Amino acid sequence: MNIGNIITFGDYDWRILDIKENKMLIISIQIIEQRDYHDKKEPVTWEQSEIRYYLNNSFLEKFSSSDKERIMTSHNLNEDNPWYGSMGGADTYDQVFLLSLNEIVRLYFGDSGRLLDNPKQNQKYWFDRKDENNIKRTALFMDSPWWWWTRTPGKNNKVAVYIHGDGNIGIQGNGISKTSFNTLHRITQSNKGGVRPALWVKK
């Protein structure tokens, strides 16, 4: 198995993002569902979020016993938002998680670190719409492009950074609960963010 390969694990297809000696990091190829980041409109970090609780409980329980034995606990750093300084919160230990802004920008979908480190004057919301790595970050939900969550806070802790349907990064963030914007998925007619779980599994 190599980085970039597609594997089936549980009920989903996954892409291999990284390989260590005895384990590999995988992310669902497509968005698996739409879900709010949190269940209340209140400041929250990844550690406290409802989506983290869901992924490491109800979602994790969907896997068979043999699959769960392969899922490893990972130590996740939760950095502050680099443009706004909003608090990333404490490190966490997760079996299932969302990728961070830093992981998405620098490590696993090409390196767009220069755009993170050197925002243009008056640039507040988006990365460069012409970033060559945008296409690598796109994902579908029910065969339609849709946006998906990261675990990193946006401009404050009531919003979280997300990946737009075109792969661009919304670093200011979308509302974590009961988002009010009018863009709806064409099939579900919901505006909730997409979930692309990631996990380390034993090889």
Buried (B, 14 or more C-beta within 10 A) or exposed (E): EEEEEEBEBBEBEBBBBBBEEEBBBBBBBBBBBBBBBBBEEEBBBBBBBBBBBBBBEEBBEEBEEEBEEBBBEBEBEBBBBBBBEBBBBEEBEBBBBBBBBBBBBBBBBBEBEEBBEEBEEEEEEBBBEEBEBBEEBBBEBEEEBBBBBBBBBBBBBBBBBBBBBEBBBBBBBBBBBEBEEEEEBEEBEBBBBBBBBBBBBEE
